[in-house]
Amino acid sequence: HFPPSSSTATMETLTALRKSFLFALQVSTVLLHHANALALHSPPLPAKPVLVGTSDYSNILFGKLQRSAALWGTNLGEPTTIICPGDQERKLQKCLWNQFYMASPRSDGIMSFDDLTSPLSYYNNLKDTLIFFDAATPKEASGFSLPFMKKQQVDTVPTIDPTVLQCAVERGCAHIYVLASPDALDGCYQVLEPYNGQVASTIICLDDGVTMAPTKDWMTSRPQDLEGEFIGSVALRPYNPDVPSMFGASTIPTEDVAEVMIHIALRTDREFCEYPRFLLIGPSDDELDVRLNADYFTMVGGQKARELAGTVQSVTSWGQFLSPLGDVNTELGKRPDQP
């Protein structure tokens, strides 16, 4: 037998190294996926929610986030709203007072646009924050121009404020969550595009023909758990140009859209992704679970207190509901000593 030539030995060595590299890559991928899955069964990382604007959606989302921040396991700080030109702080205060049992923003719950764009300080530091944009509510066309008091022409298509976005990215926000309408979707992608590869983001877009509207006289049922509180049934679906929307002209409650966005932020992966995650939201025929409302009074009271607290509706499985986004934290809000 003759010893193998040097070229043959080199090829065998390279082949062995290649196999070792591929095996190590597969192992590291499996371990990373397993680590992410384990992380999603632990409480999410601490984060402060920051909302942009005072639309109905943003105000209801503020109230729900403020309520969630008081519950064990969310690791949320108190929310802050950025008041941009054209926004009304009074709208937020009225929503919280009337619909969230006389709640109100805390002393650091309001930030003006000028304060945001001032030099970086403790007050306007956005590091590790969750930023929520409303690009689904049309802008209000209001105001008049001199000298002939003609009504100003305003582009009512909503979008992401580029200045707020730049501040958020440069100051190290953890994730950007955008609610968009179909008309605003292209504009949102254009504003986010320069930051692809720099910040993680998620876009939830109303399906074609779907609008949202606040529910008249709605008040939260003050749930003291994280199972969710829904008015109607909604669903998320991946975008597929070959599968057109089947909803036609339909409306879903703003309160339900805000509820979904909160659970996306709390139950799914916030880690870095090069491009925005993108899903559509619309009405659904899926049945909701009806359960007794778990509030303070049902915890300390008896049967009569439970009857007075009434019931709430929620999804049957958050793992299934949010499955289009990958791994889901189905243990959110459950203490270690709970069964």
C-alpha positions, 0 to 999 in steps of 0.5 A: 500500500502506498501512502495517500498523496498530499492532495488526497490527504488535504481533501480528506481533512477539509471534508472532515472539517466541513462536516465538523463545522456543519455539525457544530452549526446544527448543534448551536442552532438547536441550542439557540432555539432551545435557549429562546424557548426557555427564555420565553417560559420565563418572565420577559426582560424589564422594559418601559412602554413608550407610546406615540400620540393620543389616538383612541388606540394609543390611549386604550393601549396606555391604559391596558399597559398601565394595568399590566404593569401592576401585575406580577410577571410582566416586568413592565415599567409605567407607560409614557406617552409622547405628545406630538404636534396635533395630539391632545393630552386631555384625550388620554386623561379622559380615556384613563379616567372614564374607561380605566376606573379613574386612572391617570398618567404618573408624573413621568407618564407624559413627554412632550415632543420638545422634551423628547428631542432635547439633549439626552438625559435621564428623562428622555432616555429610551434605552430598553424601551418598547415603542408603540406607533399608531399608523392606522388611525387617519390624521385629522385634517384641521386648521386654517391658513391665512390670509383667506382662512382656507382649510389646510390640506393635510395628508390624512394617511398615518405614518411613523414619525421619523423623528421619534423613530430616529430618537428611539433607535439611536437611544437604544430602544428594545423593540418597535411595535407598529399598528398600520392600515393597508394605506399606510403600510408602504410608508411604514416600511420606507421609514423603517428601512434605514434602520433594518439591521439596527433594531427589532420591529413588528408590524401588525396591519389591519387586513384589507377592508378591515377597520377598527373603532372604539366600543361605545361605553366600554370600561375595563373589567379590571382583570387581575390576571394576564389571560386577556380581555376581549370584546369579539374574536380576532385572529392573526394571519401571515401575509400571502398575496395569493390569499385575498382578504375574505372579510370585506368591509368589517370593523373590529374593536380597538380594545381588542387590537390593543389587547393583541399588541400587548400580548405580542410584546409580552409573550413573543420574542423581542430579540433582534431581527433584521427585517420587521416581523409582519402579520395581518389582523382581522375578525375571526369565527373562533369561539372565545373562552368565557370565564369569571372575572378575576379581580381584587374583589373576587379574590377577597370576597365570596360567591356574591362578589364573584357574581357581581364581578361578572365574566370576561372573554379571552382566547382559548390558547395564547400559544395557538393564537400567537403561533404565527410569530414563533415560540410563545410564552404560555406561562406569562403571569404564573408564579413559580408556586402556582400549579 
